[in-house]
Amino acid sequence: ETRWLERHARKFGAFIEGEWKFSSSPRPFVPSVDPCTEEVLAECEQAGKQEVDQAVAAAANAFKGWSSLTGHERAKFLYAIARSIQRHHKLFAGIESLDNGKTIRETKNIDVPLAVRHFYHHAGWAQLQEQEFAGYRPVGVVACIIPWNFPLLMLSWKLAPALAMGNTVVLKPAPSTRLSAFLFCDILKEIGLPPGVVNVVAGDNEMASYLVSHPSISKVAFTGSTAVGKQIRKQVAGRGIKLTMELGGKSAMIVLQDADLDACVEGCVDSIFLNQGQVCCAGSRLLVQEGVMQDLVAKLKARMERLRMGTSLDKNADMAAINNESQLRTISSYVEEGKKEGGEIFQSNLSFNPSKGYFFKPTLILGLQTCSSLSQNEIFGPVLVVHTFRTPDEACMLANNVRYGLAASIWTERICVAMEMAKKIRVGVVWINSHNQFDAAAGFGGCKESGFGREGGKEGVVE
């Protein structure tokens, strides 16, 4: 990781028309910080309107040549991207962990393999374009705006289908996690992707707003908070361009009394403590049938005590750091609010107590009302709120009692009951006896204030 950063002198600009470019006028550089140590990894130049204009123009110029290639010709490039990421998988995993704060075990086993899978999968759709998508045409230049919780994976979710169907892209990574996108640009140069097909500009919210409102953009694909999603929706309204948004969530894990409680405990760990709870579809609400409430909570507390916290490159760590200081403050304020609302707070008694870094202990909260702020709002951290229910119908009602509609999971030995409940829950994805299961062949997305449109699968390609 250090050698790659030093090769760029730890300074990055915009990637436009296949080349690294720095602004001719003085622009501020923003540091990329390791959340575990608070050390500066690199500095990134803030792009402005000039760089956005250049990037969009480069994408528009490249569109004619790229869209005129056959699906098989474009597939060759997607296969090359996938193989190149595989070849450099250790570097990608290391950079993603350092820049984001998540454990190296997660980036090696989840982020990088899933990113590769998306490029392989959509290379297949590119080859089948003439048969499966006869009559469909590429939309043009796509503006892709991605969040900081899964930088590389979200990049692949956006770019793979766009490139496969003949579109060109201007990508805007999150301010705190830009390095994996810059490493990806080096991969594009390595495989010889035509200049201008993919352009990366890193800037602030003002720059992102200018990109979204640019007249040469034909589609916006956004993953991020519901608040920002609403602003983007207003900006593109009436312009006749396509829009896909995957926003916040407050997903429920529903545990019926006949469920395998040990499996449920591991499901909780995977759903709310994965990536320190910074997952849009994290199971942040645990709805438990009254008869097994005490047993499940006891097992869950014991499991939380065995979780291991460490730095992002610690191979034995289950959890690492929150991505940024602002998010750490947000999580802390929600937990304090939970105390004021009468919640019973349980936190793991972990021995890991670093002097620096944005760490937060896994937290369990009981005794809150279902209308409390912690039960209704997306916390985006390792905080699990527990409620009880008596009947499956009541569980579905509680699951629907939020403004979000991204995902849910149902835990029971009776699959027929789970299938009936799944029909009643207003979310985009329902898992049965599992949580946070993803595949490039399965469409993902939400409803209500969790957004609209799908990414992944054939339905994602149509978008």
C-alpha positions in Angstrom: 0.0 0.0 0.0 2.8 2.4 0.9 4.7 1.8 -2.4 1.6 2.6 -4.4 0.9 5.8 -2.4 4.6 6.9 -2.8 4.4 6.3 -6.5 1.9 9.1 -6.6 3.8 11.1 -4.1 0.8 10.8 -1.9 -1.0 13.4 -3.9 -4.0 12.9 -6.3 -5.9 15.1 -8.7 -8.7 14.3 -11.1 -8.6 11.4 -13.5 -9.9 12.8 -16.8 -9.6 11.4 -20.3 -7.3 8.6 -19.1 -4.8 10.9 -17.4 -4.1 12.3 -13.9 -4.7 16.1 -14.0 -4.2 18.9 -11.4 -5.9 22.2 -11.7 -4.0 25.1 -13.3 -5.4 27.4 -10.6 -4.7 26.9 -6.9 -7.1 24.5 -5.2 -7.1 23.1 -1.7 -5.9 19.6 -0.9 -8.0 17.5 1.4 -6.3 14.8 3.5 -7.4 11.1 3.4 -7.1 9.9 7.0 -6.7 6.4 8.4 -9.7 6.2 10.8 -7.8 3.8 13.1 -4.7 5.9 13.6 -5.8 9.4 12.4 -2.7 9.5 10.3 -2.8 11.2 6.9 -2.5 8.6 4.1 -2.5 11.0 1.1 -3.9 14.4 -0.1 -6.5 14.9 -2.7 -7.1 18.0 -4.7 -10.6 19.3 -4.5 -12.1 19.4 -8.0 -14.3 22.3 -9.0 -16.6 23.3 -11.8 -13.8 23.4 -14.3 -12.8 19.8 -13.7 -16.4 18.7 -13.8 -16.9 20.4 -17.2 -13.7 18.7 -18.5 -14.7 15.3 -17.2 -18.2 15.5 -18.6 -16.9 16.7 -22.0 -14.4 13.8 -22.0 -17.1 11.3 -21.3 -19.4 12.8 -23.9 -16.6 12.6 -26.5 -15.8 9.0 -25.6 -19.5 8.0 -25.7 -19.8 7.6 -29.5 -16.8 5.3 -29.8 -17.6 3.3 -26.7 -21.3 2.8 -27.5 -20.5 1.8 -31.0 -18.4 -1.2 -29.9 -20.2 -4.6 -29.9 -21.2 -6.1 -26.6 -18.4 -8.7 -27.0 -15.8 -6.0 -27.4 -16.9 -4.1 -24.3 -17.1 -7.4 -22.4 -13.3 -7.9 -23.1 -12.6 -4.7 -21.1 -14.9 -5.7 -18.2 -13.2 -9.1 -18.0 -9.9 -7.4 -18.0 -10.9 -5.1 -15.2 -12.1 -8.1 -13.1 -8.9 -10.0 -13.7 -6.8 -7.0 -12.9 -8.6 -6.4 -9.6 -8.1 -10.1 -8.8 -4.4 -9.8 -9.6 -4.0 -6.8 -7.3 -6.6 -8.0 -4.7 -4.2 -7.7 -1.7 -3.4 -4.1 -2.7 -7.1 -3.2 -3.1 -8.0 -4.9 0.2 -5.2 -3.0 2.0 -6.0 0.4 0.6 -9.7 -0.1 1.2 -9.1 -1.1 4.9 -6.7 1.8 5.6 -8.9 4.4 3.9 -12.2 3.2 5.2 -11.4 1.8 8.7 -13.0 -1.6 8.1 -11.1 -4.9 8.9 -8.8 -6.4 6.3 -10.8 -9.7 6.8 -13.9 -8.0 5.4 -12.2 -6.3 2.5 -10.5 -9.5 1.5 -13.6 -11.8 1.9 -16.4 -9.4 0.9 -15.6 -6.1 -0.7 -13.0 -7.2 -3.3 -14.5 -10.5 -4.3 -18.0 -9.0 -4.7 -16.5 -6.1 -6.8 -14.8 -8.6 -9.1 -18.0 -10.6 -9.3 -20.0 -7.6 -10.5 -17.6 -7.0 -13.4 -17.6 -10.6 -14.4 -21.4 -10.8 -14.2 -22.0 -7.7 -16.3 -19.4 -8.7 -18.8 -21.8 -11.6 -19.5 -24.7 -9.2 -19.9 -22.6 -7.2 -22.4 -22.1 -10.3 -24.5 -25.9 -11.0 -24.4 -26.9 -7.4 -25.1 -28.2 -8.0 -28.7 -30.3 -11.0 -27.6 -31.5 -9.9 -24.2 -31.8 -6.1 -24.6 -32.9 -5.7 -28.2 -34.3 -2.3 -28.7 -32.6 -0.8 -25.7 -30.0 2.0 -26.2 -27.3 3.3 -23.9 -28.4 6.5 -22.1 -25.2 8.5 -22.5 -23.0 10.1 -19.8 -23.8 8.7 -16.3 -23.0 10.6 -13.1 -22.2 8.1 -10.4 -22.0 9.4 -6.8 -20.9 6.8 -4.2 -20.8 6.7 -0.3 -17.9 6.0 2.1 -19.1 2.8 3.6 -18.3 0.5 0.7 -16.2 2.6 -1.8 -14.9 -0.1 -4.1 -18.1 -2.2 -4.0 -20.3 0.7 -4.7 -18.0 1.8 -7.5 -18.4 -1.7 -9.1 -22.2 -1.6 -8.6 -22.4 1.6 -10.6 -19.7 1.3 -13.2 -20.1 -2.4 -14.3 -23.7 -2.2 -15.7 -23.1 1.3 -17.1 -20.0 0.3 -19.0 -21.5 -3.0 -20.1 -24.4 -1.3 -21.8 -22.2 1.3 -23.7 -22.5 4.3 -21.3 -19.6 6.5 -20.2 -19.1 7.6 -16.6 -18.2 10.5 -14.4 -17.6 9.2 -10.9 -17.6 11.2 -7.7 -16.3 9.3 -4.7 -17.0 10.2 -1.1 -14.7 12.9 0.5 -13.3 10.5 3.2 -12.8 7.4 1.0 -11.2 8.3 -2.4 -8.1 6.1 -2.5 -9.7 2.9 -3.8 -11.3 4.9 -6.7 -7.9 6.3 -7.5 -6.3 2.9 -7.4 -9.1 1.7 -9.8 -8.1 4.4 -12.2 -4.6 3.0 -12.3 -6.2 -0.4 -13.2 -8.0 1.3 -16.1 -4.8 2.6 -17.5 -3.2 -0.8 -17.1 -5.8 -2.6 -19.1 -6.0 0.2 -21.8 -9.6 1.3 -21.4 -10.3 4.0 -24.0 -9.7 7.5 -22.6 -12.7 9.3 -21.3 -14.9 6.3 -20.8 -14.4 6.5 -17.0 -13.5 9.8 -15.4 -13.1 10.5 -11.6 -13.5 13.9 -10.0 -13.2 14.3 -6.2 -14.8 17.4 -4.6 -17.2 18.8 -2.1 -21.0 18.9 -2.0 -21.1 22.0 -4.2 -19.1 20.2 -6.8 -21.4 17.2 -6.6 -24.4 19.5 -7.0 -22.9 21.0 -10.1 -22.2 17.6 -11.6 -25.8 16.4 -11.0 -27.2 19.6 -12.6 -24.9 19.5 -15.6 -26.9 19.6 -18.9 -24.8 16.9 -20.6 -25.6 14.3 -17.9 -28.2 11.7 -19.0 -28.5 9.7 -15.8 -27.7 10.0 -12.1 -26.9 7.0 -10.0 -26.6 7.8 -6.3 -26.0 5.9 -3.1 -26.0 7.8 0.1 -28.2 9.4 2.7 -31.9 10.0 2.3 -31.5 13.8 3.0 -29.0 14.2 0.1 -31.1 11.9 -2.1 -34.1 14.3 -1.7 -31.9 17.2 -2.8 -30.8 15.3 -5.9 -34.4 14.4 -6.7 -35.3 18.0 -6.7 -32.3 18.9 -8.9 -33.2 16.4 -11.7 -37.0 16.9 -11.5 -38.4 17.9 -14.9 -35.2 17.4 -16.8 -36.1 14.1 -18.4 -33.1 12.2 -17.2 -32.9 8.8 -15.5 -32.3 8.5 -11.8 -31.5 5.6 -9.5 -31.2 6.1 -5.8 -30.3 3.7 -3.0 -30.7 5.6 0.3 -30.9 4.9 4.0 -32.5 2.1 5.9 -33.7 0.9 9.3 -33.9 -2.8 8.6 -35.6 -5.3 11.0 -34.4 -8.7 12.0 -37.5 -10.6 12.9 -37.0 -13.7 15.2 -39.9 -16.1 15.7 -39.9 -18.4 18.8 -39.1 -21.5 16.7 -36.0 -20.0 15.2 -32.5 -21.4 15.8 -31.3 -18.9 18.4 -27.6 -19.6 17.9 -27.9 -19.0 14.2 -29.8 -15.8 15.0 -27.0 -14.5 17.2 -24.5 -15.0 14.4 -27.0 -13.3 12.0 -27.0 -10.3 14.4 -23.3 -10.1 14.3 -23.3 -10.3 10.5 -26.1 -7.8 10.1 -25.3 -5.0 12.6 -21.6 -5.3 13.5 -20.4 -5.9 9.9 -18.4 -2.8 8.9 -19.1 -1.4 12.3 -22.8 -1.1 11.4 -22.1 1.3 8.6 -24.3 -0.7 6.1 -27.4 0.7 4.6 -29.3 -2.5 5.1 -27.8 -3.3 8.6 -30.3 -5.1 10.9 -30.4 -2.3 13.3 -33.8 -3.3 14.8 -34.1 -6.7 16.4 -37.8 -7.8 16.7 -38.0 -10.9 19.0 -41.1 -12.9 19.8 -41.7 -12.6 23.6 -41.2 -16.3 24.4 -37.5 -16.3 23.4 -36.6 -12.7 24.3 -34.6 -13.4 27.4 -32.7 -16.4 26.0 -31.8 -14.6 22.8 -30.6 -11.4 24.6 -28.5 -13.5 27.0 -26.8 -15.4 24.1 -26.3 -12.1 22.1 -24.6 -10.4 25.1 -22.3 -13.3 25.6 -21.4 -13.3 21.9 -20.8 -9.5 22.0 -18.3 -10.0 24.8 -16.3 -12.3 22.5 -16.0 -9.8 19.6 -12.5 -8.6 19.0 -11.8 -5.0 18.1 -8.6 -3.9 16.5 -7.0 -1.8 13.8 -8.1 -2.3 10.2 -5.0 -4.4 9.2 -5.4 -6.7 12.2 -6.4 -10.1 10.7 -7.9 -11.3 14.0 -10.2 -8.3 14.4 -14.0 -8.6 14.1 -14.5 -4.8 14.2 -12.3 -1.8 13.5 -12.9 2.0 13.4 -15.9 4.2 12.4 -15.0 5.9 9.1 -14.8 9.5 10.3 -15.0 11.7 13.4 -18.3 13.3 12.4 -20.0 9.9 12.2 -18.5 8.8 15.5 -20.1 11.9 17.1 -23.4 11.1 15.5 -23.4 7.5 16.9 -22.4 8.7 20.3 -25.2 11.4 20.4 -27.8 8.8 19.5 -26.7 6.4 22.3 -26.8 9.3 24.8 -30.3 10.1 23.6 -31.2 6.5 24.1 -30.1 6.8 27.7 -32.3 9.9 28.2 -35.3 8.1 26.7 -35.0 5.3 29.3 -33.1 2.7 27.3 -31.0 0.0 29.0 -27.6 0.2 27.4 -25.3 -2.8 27.1 -21.8 -2.4 25.6 -19.1 -5.0 25.3 -16.3 -4.9 27.8 -13.5 -5.0 25.3 -9.9 -4.7 26.3 -9.0 -2.7 23.2 -8.6 0.9 24.3 -6.4 2.9 21.8 -5.4 6.5 22.4 -6.3 7.5 18.8 -8.8 6.4 16.2 -12.6 6.6 15.8 -13.6 3.5 17.6 -17.1 2.7 19.1 -18.0 -0.4 21.1 -20.8 -2.7 19.9 -23.9 -1.6 21.7 -27.3 -3.2 22.6 -30.2 -1.1 23.7 -33.4 -2.5 25.3 -36.5 -0.9 26.8 -37.2 1.8 24.3 -40.5 2.6 22.7 -40.9 1.7 19.0 -41.5 5.4 18.3 -38.2 6.5 19.9 -35.6 8.3 17.8 -33.2 5.3 17.9 -36.0 3.0 16.7 -37.0 5.3 13.8 -33.8 6.9 12.6 -30.8 5.4 10.8 -27.9 5.5 13.2 -25.3 4.0 10.9 -23.2 2.5 13.6 -22.8 -0.7 15.7 -26.0 0.0 17.7 -28.8 -2.6 17.9 -32.2 -1.7 19.4 -34.4 -4.6 20.6 -38.2 -4.8 20.7 -40.6 -7.6 21.3 -43.8 -8.8 19.6 -46.5 -11.5 20.2 -47.7 -12.5 16.7 -46.2 -12.6 13.2 -48.7 -9.9 12.1 -47.6 -7.6 14.9 -44.0 -8.2 13.8 -44.8 -7.2 10.2 -46.6 -4.1 11.5 -43.5 -3.1 13.6 -41.2 -3.8 10.7 -43.2 -1.4 8.5 -43.4 1.3 11.2 -40.5 3.3 9.8 -40.2 5.6 6.9 -37.5 3.4 5.3 -38.1 0.3 3.2 -34.7 -1.2 2.2 -34.4 -4.7 3.7 -35.5 -7.1 6.4 -34.8 -10.7 7.5 -37.0 -13.3 9.0 -35.7 -16.1 11.3 -37.9 -19.2 11.7 -38.0 -23.0 11.0 -41.3 -22.6 9.2 -40.5 -21.4 5.7 -44.2 -21.1 4.8 -44.7 -18.6 7.6 -41.6 -16.6 6.5 -42.9 -16.4 2.9 -46.3 -15.1 4.0 -44.6 -12.5 6.3 -42.3 -11.4 3.5 -45.3 -10.4 1.4 -46.5 -8.1 4.1 -43.2 -6.3 4.8 -42.8 -3.2 2.6 -39.1 -3.4 1.7 -37.0 -4.1 -1.4 -35.2 -7.2 -0.1 -36.3 -9.9 2.4 -33.8 -12.6 3.6 -34.9 -15.7 5.3 -32.6 -17.2 8.0 -29.8 -14.9 6.8 -28.9 -11.2 6.5 -26.7 -9.1 4.3 -26.4 -11.7 1.5 -25.5 -10.1 -1.8 -24.8 -11.4 -5.3 -24.4 -9.5 -8.6 -27.1 -11.6 -10.2 -29.7 -10.4 -7.7 -31.3 -7.0 -8.0 -31.0 -4.8 -4.9 -32.9 -1.7 -3.9 -35.6 -0.3 -1.7 -38.9 1.6 -1.5 -40.4 4.5 0.5 -37.5 6.7 1.7 -34.9 4.1 0.9 -34.9 5.1 -2.7 -36.0 3.5 -6.0 -34.6 1.6 -8.9 -32.5 -1.6 -8.7 -28.8 -2.4 -9.0 -27.5 -5.9 -9.9 -29.2 -8.6 -11.9 -31.0 -8.1 -15.2 -33.3 -5.4 -13.6 -30.2 -3.4 -12.7 -28.9 -3.5 -16.3 -32.3 -2.2 -17.6 -32.0 0.8 -15.2 
